[in-house]
Amino acid sequence: MTLRTVTSLETIYRIYIETIMWRRRWHRKRQNMWVHPINIKRPEFGILSHLYRDLLEDEEKFHGFFRMNIDQFYCLSQLVREEIRKQNTNYRRAIKPEERLAIFLRYVL
């Protein structure tokens, strides 16, 4: 082996080790985030916290947004409440059944 070959092998080995270490740090950093920062702001900026209250004041806008009137929304909410309810954990708060239904009606149907 020449001196140049040894140097290039050392360089390749160093790059390989740095890449492995970078991947481990990146993977560890991604695992540490249990709840995304966007979801932390959901109680303040979510669909129910702002828009829903305003839509309750205007039945025509409510119907245009959810494709049903307010009474139908409450009736449907009572029917499916127990089926779509999730439990709060120590790590995050569950999405309320009304909010889950509102998102379903707005974006899935």
Phi and psi in degrees as GROMACS dihedral restraints (atoms count N, CA, C in turn):
[ dihedral_restraints ]
;  ai    aj    ak    al  type     phi  dphi    fc
    3     4     5     6     1   -90.8    20    10
    4     5     6     7     1   168.1    20    10
    6     7     8     9     1   -62.9    20    10
    7     8     9    10     1   -36.9    20    10
    9    10    11    12     1   -66.4    20    10
   10    11    12    13     1   -38.5    20    10
   12    13    14    15     1   -66.5    20    10
   13    14    15    16     1   -42.1    20    10
   15    16    17    18     1   -63.4    20    10
   16    17    18    19     1   -42.5    20    10
   18    19    20    21     1   -64.2    20    10
   19    20    21    22     1   -42.7    20    10
   21    22    23    24     1   -69.0    20    10
   22    23    24    25     1   -35.5    20    10
   24    25    26    27     1   -66.3    20    10
   25    26    27    28     1   -39.9    20    10
   27    28    29    30     1   -63.1    20    10
   28    29    30    31     1   -40.4    20    10
   30    31    32    33     1   -64.5    20    10
   31    32    33    34     1   -44.7    20    10
   33    34    35    36     1   -63.3    20    10
   34    35    36    37     1   -43.9    20    10
   36    37    38    39     1   -62.8    20    10
   37    38    39    40     1   -42.4    20    10
   39    40    41    42     1   -63.6    20    10
   40    41    42    43     1   -43.3    20    10
   42    43    44    45     1   -63.6    20    10
   43    44    45    46     1   -40.7    20    10
   45    46    47    48     1   -61.6    20    10
   46    47    48    49     1   -46.7    20    10
   48    49    50    51     1   -64.8    20    10
   49    50    51    52     1   -42.6    20    10
   51    52    53    54     1   -62.9    20    10
   52    53    54    55     1   -38.8    20    10
   54    55    56    57     1   -64.3    20    10
   55    56    57    58     1   -44.1    20    10
   57    58    59    60     1   -62.1    20    10
   58    59    60    61     1   -44.7    20    10
   60    61    62    63     1   -64.6    20    10
   61    62    63    64     1   -40.0    20    10
   63    64    65    66     1   -62.6    20    10
   64    65    66    67     1   -43.7    20    10
   66    67    68    69     1   -62.6    20    10
   67    68    69    70     1   -40.4    20    10
   69    70    71    72     1   -64.4    20    10
   70    71    72    73     1   -43.8    20    10
   72    73    74    75     1   -64.1    20    10
   73    74    75    76     1   -42.2    20    10
   75    76    77    78     1   -64.3    20    10
   76    77    78    79     1   -43.9    20    10
   78    79    80    81     1   -65.2    20    10
   79    80    81    82     1   -41.9    20    10
   81    82    83    84     1   -63.7    20    10
   82    83    84    85     1   -40.2    20    10
   84    85    86    87     1   -63.9    20    10
   85    86    87    88     1   -39.9    20    10
   87    88    89    90     1   -68.5    20    10
   88    89    90    91     1   -35.0    20    10
   90    91    92    93     1   -71.2    20    10
   91    92    93    94     1   -28.6    20    10
   93    94    95    96     1   -68.9    20    10
   94    95    96    97     1   -19.7    20    10
   96    97    98    99     1   -89.3    20    10
   97    98    99   100     1    99.3    20    10
   99   100   101   102     1   -79.7    20    10
  100   101   102   103     1   -42.8    20    10
  102   103   104   105     1  -121.8    20    10
  103   104   105   106     1   126.9    20    10
  105   106   107   108     1   -65.9    20    10
  106   107   108   109     1   143.6    20    10
  108   109   110   111     1   -55.3    20    10
  109   110   111   112     1   -31.2    20    10
  111   112   113   114     1   -63.4    20    10
  112   113   114   115     1   -40.0    20    10
  114   115   116   117     1   -74.9    20    10
  115   116   117   118     1   -21.1    20    10
  117   118   119   120     1   -66.4    20    10
  118   119   120   121     1   -32.7    20    10
  120   121   122   123     1   -84.2    20    10
  121   122   123   124     1     0.3    20    10
  123   124   125   126     1   -57.1    20    10
  124   125   126   127     1   -42.2    20    10
  126   127   128   129     1   -62.5    20    10
  127   128   129   130     1   -29.2    20    10
  129   130   131   132     1   -86.6    20    10
  130   131   132   133     1   -37.5    20    10
  132   133   134   135     1  -119.4    20    10
  133   134   135   136     1    10.0    20    10
  135   136   137   138     1   -73.5    20    10
  136   137   138   139     1   177.2    20    10
  138   139   140   141     1   -64.3    20    10
  139   140   141   142     1   -38.4    20    10
  141   142   143   144     1   -78.6    20    10
  142   143   144   145     1   -27.3    20    10
  144   145   146   147     1   -73.9    20    10
  145   146   147   148     1   -30.5    20    10
  147   148   149   150     1  -115.2    20    10
  148   149   150   151     1   -63.8    20    10
  150   151   152   153     1   -68.2    20    10
  151   152   153   154     1   -40.0    20    10
  153   154   155   156     1   -59.7    20    10
  154   155   156   157     1   -43.9    20    10
  156   157   158   159     1   -63.0    20    10
  157   158   159   160     1   -39.4    20    10
  159   160   161   162     1   -69.0    20    10
  160   161   162   163     1   -36.2    20    10
  162   163   164   165     1   -69.2    20    10
  163   164   165   166     1   -30.1    20    10
  165   166   167   168     1   -63.8    20    10
  166   167   168   169     1   -26.3    20    10
  168   169   170   171     1   -78.3    20    10
  169   170   171   172     1   -23.3    20    10
  171   172   173   174     1  -125.6    20    10
  172   173   174   175     1   102.2    20    10
  174   175   176   177     1   -64.0    20    10
  175   176   177   178     1   -32.4    20    10
  177   178   179   180     1   -67.0    20    10
  178   179   180   181     1   -42.7    20    10
  180   181   182   183     1   -66.7    20    10
  181   182   183   184     1   -38.8    20    10
  183   184   185   186     1   -59.3    20    10
  184   185   186   187     1   -46.0    20    10
  186   187   188   189     1   -64.8    20    10
  187   188   189   190     1   -38.3    20    10
  189   190   191   192     1   -67.4    20    10
  190   191   192   193     1   -31.4    20    10
  192   193   194   195     1   -82.6    20    10
  193   194   195   196     1   -44.6    20    10
  195   196   197   198     1  -103.1    20    10
  196   197   198   199     1    -5.7    20    10
  198   199   200   201     1    64.7    20    10
  199   200   201   202     1    28.5    20    10
  201   202   203   204     1  -162.0    20    10
  202   203   204   205     1   160.9    20    10
  204   205   206   207     1   -83.6    20    10
  205   206   207   208     1   175.4    20    10
  207   208   209   210     1   -64.6    20    10
  208   209   210   211     1   -41.4    20    10
  210   211   212   213     1   -63.8    20    10
  211   212   213   214     1   -41.2    20    10
  213   214   215   216     1   -64.7    20    10
  214   215   216   217     1   -38.4    20    10
  216   217   218   219     1   -62.0    20    10
  217   218   219   220     1   -46.8    20    10
  219   220   221   222     1   -65.0    20    10
  220   221   222   223     1   -39.7    20    10
  222   223   224   225     1   -63.1    20    10
  223   224   225   226     1   -47.1    20    10
  225   226   227   228     1   -64.4    20    10
  226   227   228   229     1   -37.4    20    10
  228   229   230   231     1   -61.7    20    10
  229   230   231   232     1   -42.6    20    10
  231   232   233   234     1   -67.5    20    10
  232   233   234   235     1   -34.0    20    10
  234   235   236   237     1   -69.5    20    10
  235   236   237   238     1   -38.6    20    10
  237   238   239   240     1  -104.9    20    10
  238   239   240   241     1     1.0    20    10
  240   241   242   243     1   -52.6    20    10
  241   242   243   244     1   -50.9    20    10
  243   244   245   246     1   -70.9    20    10
  244   245   246   247     1   -26.8    20    10
  246   247   248   249     1   -75.4    20    10
  247   248   249   250     1   -31.5    20    10
  249   250   251   252     1  -106.9    20    10
  250   251   252   253     1     1.6    20    10
  252   253   254   255     1   -72.5    20    10
  253   254   255   256     1   136.6    20    10
  255   256   257   258     1  -116.7    20    10
  256   257   258   259     1   160.7    20    10
  258   259   260   261     1   -97.0    20    10
  259   260   261   262     1   140.4    20    10
  261   262   263   264     1   -68.0    20    10
  262   263   264   265     1   148.3    20    10
  264   265   266   267     1  -121.7    20    10
  265   266   267   268     1   176.8    20    10
  267   268   269   270     1   -68.7    20    10
  268   269   270   271     1   -21.4    20    10
  270   271   272   273     1   -94.2    20    10
  271   272   273   274     1   -30.3    20    10
  273   274   275   276     1  -157.5    20    10
  274   275   276   277     1   157.3    20    10
  276   277   278   279     1   -90.0    20    10
  277   278   279   280     1   142.2    20    10
  279   280   281   282     1   -75.0    20    10
  280   281   282   283     1   154.1    20    10
  282   283   284   285     1   -74.9    20    10
  283   284   285   286     1   132.8    20    10
  285   286   287   288     1   -63.1    20    10
  286   287   288   289     1   149.5    20    10
  288   289   290   291     1   -57.8    20    10
  289   290   291   292     1   -38.0    20    10
  291   292   293   294     1   -65.1    20    10
  292   293   294   295     1   -38.4    20    10
  294   295   296   297     1   -70.3    20    10
  295   296   297   298     1   -39.0    20    10
  297   298   299   300     1   -62.1    20    10
  298   299   300   301     1   -42.8    20    10
  300   301   302   303     1   -65.9    20    10
  301   302   303   304     1   -42.0    20    10
  303   304   305   306     1   -61.7    20    10
  304   305   306   307     1   -42.2    20    10
  306   307   308   309     1   -66.6    20    10
  307   308   309   310     1   -40.9    20    10
  309   310   311   312     1   -61.2    20    10
  310   311   312   313     1   -48.7    20    10
  312   313   314   315     1   -64.8    20    10
  313   314   315   316     1   -37.1    20    10
  315   316   317   318     1   -75.3    20    10
  316   317   318   319     1   -43.9    20    10
  318   319   320   321     1  -108.9    20    10
  319   320   321   322     1   -20.0    20    10
  321   322   323   324     1   -97.0    20    10
  322   323   324   325     1   -42.3    20    10
